[in-house]
């Protein structure tokens, strides 16, 4: 694992920090100069494009564009030792560029997960495996332009979610919520300006808890995490905005379901992992679920056959609370072909421990520039006075001294700097305990904190 320097790269540094905590030969490369750098550089060697080439950094709106950036190429050429790039997400164009540049890299080739990248394909696999799911429908761009709301409603009963599909990047993240004909016509108008999408995917909009599970394909089998609550459309985060359907964070300690539900989710994740393994897929992936509390049923909704969003915080929680390495460690073992004979059963059991950690992000939508004087680190909040107090620098939950403290980190913009305009997250709040009451509701004191911060960000 230490044979070559491993370089993780992304827009911001925090999601790439985990390997630095167990590898000596790891470096991180970030596009944006965020406040996170001030505390993370004591834990990892981090290079930042915006610090040296701000104009070049301003033009990069996704980490994949770094592969075509002259400054990043110069950085790679300056490496004195052999290196590998660590990719969390891949597409066919990215892989081609890496191969053209003859750069050694770690990640999965798109052909290993292409069969289930879209919900409709994933649901077809679940049916084939006789696993529970909620069906979705795909219609071509040509059909979409011709079909009326009435015709589409016969294929997918309203309310439903509609998402564009792009041939190179797959499914778009921001969905359209379709309840009536006006919603459909408004979407058609919006999509008439887009010539690049190839299909539209329709999925039923069902009520319940949004949940997720992380899996990892290893040579000994598929490791799985505990079932985790997802935060979606929390009102205090939206701050008078309509529901966006965007994943806002996770509660790793929340659990309002029985063992049967946990076991079913684990079975689905393992079966999907075995399917991916047969295709040549290695390492970390995720499954998103919907849990219907009234019927006590769980359905798989989609597969994330790459590093899921915010899996780094789960990994950090594992490192802080258990005696086993995080999923990232086993991901690297798999990709490097290291067939370590570890105690699979003990590791798998430890990774399912319910962890007292929650995190949720504040939306950047409506905020053009960081005007609040905030620092990355440990804070406390007084609900009665609605007062936020900076306690000290910090980056990880094991640095919190009590349950009233929490972290603010992960892409936090510097004072007076523009926010990153192509991602939903402004920065995250990380708590040492469970804060959720449902997927769309947090505990009252945390709701007040989120509301106070959101109001301050939008009013300044």
Secondary structure as UniProt FT lines:
FT   STRAND          5..10
FT   HELIX           14..16
FT   HELIX           18..21
FT   STRAND          26..30
FT   TURN            35..36
FT   HELIX           37..40
FT   TURN            41..43
FT   STRAND          45..48
FT   HELIX           49..52
FT   HELIX           54..58
FT   HELIX           63..68
FT   HELIX           70..77
FT   STRAND          83..86
FT   HELIX           92..100
FT   TURN            101..102
FT   STRAND          105..106
FT   HELIX           110..112
FT   HELIX           114..116
FT   HELIX           119..128
FT   TURN            129..130
FT   STRAND          136..140
FT   HELIX           141..146
FT   HELIX           149..155
FT   STRAND          160..166
FT   TURN            167..169
FT   STRAND          170..171
FT   STRAND          176..178
FT   HELIX           181..191
FT   TURN            192..193
FT   STRAND          199..204
FT   STRAND          209..218
FT   TURN            219..220
FT   STRAND          221..224
FT   STRAND          228..232
FT   HELIX           235..238
FT   TURN            239..240
FT   STRAND          247..251
FT   HELIX           259..278
FT   TURN            279..280
FT   STRAND          283..292
FT   TURN            293..296
FT   STRAND          297..304
FT   TURN            309..310
FT   HELIX           311..321
FT   HELIX           327..335
FT   TURN            336..337
FT   HELIX           344..351
FT   STRAND          358..363
FT   TURN            365..366
FT   STRAND          377..382
FT   TURN            383..386
FT   STRAND          387..392
FT   HELIX           397..399
FT   TURN            403..404
FT   STRAND          405..409
FT   TURN            415..416
FT   TURN            421..422
FT   STRAND          425..431
FT   STRAND          436..438
FT   TURN            439..440
FT   STRAND          441..442
FT   HELIX           444..459
//
